[in-house]
């Protein structure tokens, strides 16, 4: 039986843009947890650290669709370097403000600007779409990208936390900044696989956010983001209180490994078996129950910290 993932890379240039995007997406997993670890060490608490990290996350959620919209209109080669320069420059200034003990408002200001960093996961999925549009391989490509996202969360958090603890507090976010610069540069230089610019239409039928299905999806993603945020903060705080701050990286990596293995199985077997085994509605509630278990397991640790 042929390996469906190996078959994907028969397309010219696919391996190169996947590797570049892998480096460029590392800040997704490294920046938030790096800010929490950095500021908790410098400020001596988690209130400020969590607030700044939350500001960065909210800014990313707002800016990422805007950057993607500009990419659709003007192309990846023109927009990604600008977005990376703006977001990366703001992150660098945030690190300098932390080092120089600048006023707290500067941390929030530059954390918000750092949210302009491009969503490289969306950019590489756009390239896969152009390569395999209308073909069954596209589902496998999307599954591969989900797995690579999880790989980032296996490698990124322990690397970021470890650098902050072992080297100096700003080391984790600084490594994320370097990965962004190297990865985006390598990615945009690969022009042969860049998706074409789509013509801009002035007339629209209304915002897609008004769709009931999109609203439900947004609600679910907010819940998922809450779980991920709670696990990140509680893992770092609990490990530090136990006198083993570097152990948080192990916990976060194991947490991501489970998701990575599930993604690999899903992509190799296809989505049909999941629906056949559980049904669409049962699968939905199964996912809700799994999330509740994860969140519930974190609450005792949070109460212990208080």
N, C-alpha and C positions, 0 to 999 in steps of 0.2 A: 504493500500500500504506500503510495507516494505521500511524502510529508507535505501537508498543505502550506506550511510556513516557508519551506524551502522553495516551493513553486513560485511564491510571490516575487522572489528576488531574481527571477529570470528577466524581469523588465529592466531595460538599460537604465543605469543611474539610480536604481531604487536603493541599493545598499549604501551608496554614498550619502543620499539625503536622509536616510534613516539614522545613520551614524552621526551626522552633523546635528540632526534634530535631537538625538539622544543627549548630546552634550548640552545643547541649548535649552532643553527643558529641565535640566537639573535644578535651576533656581526655583522651580515650582515646589519642590520638596525641601529645599535647603533654606530658603529665605525666611519663611514664617517661623519655623522652629529655631532657626539661627538667631532671629531677633529676640525671641523669648529667652533663649539661653544667654545671649549677650547682655540684654538689659537686666535680667534677673541677677546676673553677677555684678553688674556695675551699680544698679539701683538698690540691690538688696531685697527686692520683693517682686511679686508677680502681677500686681495691679497695673503698674505702668507698662510692664513688658507685654501683658495680654492686650492692653488697650492699643498700643502701637502696632502690634501684630494684627489686631482686628482691623485697624485703620488701613493697613496695607492690603489685607484680604478684601475688604469692602471696595477699596479703590480699584483693585484688580478686577473684581466682578463688574464694576461700572465701566472701566476703561477697555477691557478686553473686547467686548462687542464693537466698540467704536473703532479700535485699531483694526479689527477684522473687516469692518465695513470699508474703511479706507483702503485696505489691502485689495478687496474686491474691485474697488474703483480704479486704483492706480497701480496695483501689482505688488507682489512681495518684495521685489528688488528695490523698490523706491521707499516703501513704508517701514519695513522691518528694521533697517539700520537706524532710522530716525527714532522709532519707538524704543529700540534697545538703548540708544544713546541717552534719550530723555529719562527712561526708567532707571537705567544703570547709573547714570550720573547722579540722580536723586538718591539712589541707594548709597553711593559713595559719600555723598554729603551727609547722609544720615549717620554713617559710620564715623565721619569726622566730628559731627556734633556730639556723638556719644563719647568719643575719645576726649574732646575738649570740654566736656561737662556743660554744653550749651543749654539754654532754657528749654524746658520740656516742649513748648509749642513748636520748636524747630523739628523735633523728632516726629511729631504728628504731621507737620507740613511736608517733610521730605518722604515720609512713609506713604502719604497720599500720592505724591508725584511718582514714587517708585512703582505704583500700581500701573503705570503706563507701559511696563514691560510687556512685550507681545506674548500671546498664548501660542507657544510653538507646537503644542499638541494639535491645535486647530490647523496650523499651517501645513504640517506634514500630512494630516488627514486630507487636506485639500489636494495635495499632490497624489496621494493614493487614489482619490476619486477620479482625477484626470487619467490616471494610468488604467484603472479597471472599471470605468463607468459602465453600468449596465451589465456587469459580469459577476458571477457568483464569488469570484476571488475577492471582491470588495469587502464582503462580510468578514472574511478571514483577515484581511488587512486591517480592518477596524478592530478586530479582536486582538491582533498583534499589537496595535497601538495602545490598547487598554493595558495589555501585559507590560509593555515598555513603560507606561506611566507608573505601574506598580513597582517595576524594577527601580525606577527613580526614587520611590518611597522606601525601597529596601536599602539602597545605597546612600541616598541623600541625607536623611535624618541622622544616622550614626556618624556620617562624615562631618556634617555641620556641627552637631553637638560635640563630637570628639575634638574637632579643631578648636572650638570655643573653650573647652575645658582644658585641653592639654597645651595649646599654644598661647593664644590671647583671646579676650572676649569677642573681638570683631572678626576673628579668623574665619568662622563659618560663613557669615554673609559675604565676606570678601571673596571666598572661594566660589560662592554662587555667582558673584559679579564677574569673575574671570571666566567661568563656564558660559555665562550668557554672551560675553564678548566673543569668545572663540567660536562657540557653536553657531551664533547668528551669522558671523562673518563667513564661516564655511558653508552655511546653508544657502545664503543669498548668492554666493559665487557659482552655485550650480544652476545655471540659467536654463539648461536643456529640459529640466523637469519642472520648471516653474509653470503654474497654471496660467492660462491666458487671462487678460483683463476682461471682465464682463461689462458689456455696455450698461451705462447708468440710465435708468428710466425715471422720468420725473413724476409719473403718475403711479401711485400705489393704492391698493385697495384697503389700506388701514394697517395698524400695527399688529404684528403677529402675536404680541403679548395678550391681545384680546381673546385669543383662542382659548377655549376651556381646557383643551388638552395641554397646551403650553403652560397655562396657569397651574394645572395639577402637577406637571413636571417640575415647574419652579418650586412648588411647595415641597415636593419630595427632595429636590436637590438642597433646599435650605435645611431640611431635617438631616440629610446626609452630611452636609457641611458642619452642622452643629456637633454631630457625633465625632467627626474627624478632629474638630477644634478642641473638644473636651478631652479626647484621648491624648492629643499632643500636649496640652498644657498640664494635665494631671500626671502624665507619665514623667515629664521633666521635673515637675514640682515634687512628686512623691519620691523619685530617685534621689533628688538632691537632699530631701529631708532625711532619707535613710543613710546619707553620707556616701552615696555611690552615684554621683551625677551622670557618669558615663554609661551607667546601666540603662538609662532611658533610651539610648540608641538601640540596644538589643531588643527591648520591648517593642519599639516602633517598627523595627525590621521584621520581627516575627509576625506582627500584626499585618504588615504588608505582604509577607510571603504567602499567607493564606489566600489573600485576594489574588495574588499573582498566579498561584496554582489553579484557582478556580477559573481565571480568565484563560489560561492555557487550555484547559479542558473544554471550555465553552467554544473557543475558536476552532479547536481541532474537530470537535464533534458536531458543531453547528448548533443553531438555536432551537431547531425543531424538537430535539430530544427533551429539552427542558419543559417545553409546553406539553409534550406528550406525557411526560412523567408526572407533572404536577397540575397542569392546566394553567391558563393565563391568570385567573383570579387567585388560585391557590398559591402560585408562584409569587404573586404580588404580596399576599399576606405573609408568606414565608420570609420574604425579604424584610418586611416591617418587623416581624418577630425577631429576626437575627439582629437588626439594628437596635431594638429595645434591649436585647440581652447585652450587647456591647456597651450601651449607655448605662444600663443598670449596674454592670460590673465596675464601672468607673466611679459611680456615686459614693460607695463606701470609702474609696481612696480619697475622694474630695472632702468628705466629712472628716476623715482622719487628719487631713492637712489643716483643716480649720481648728 
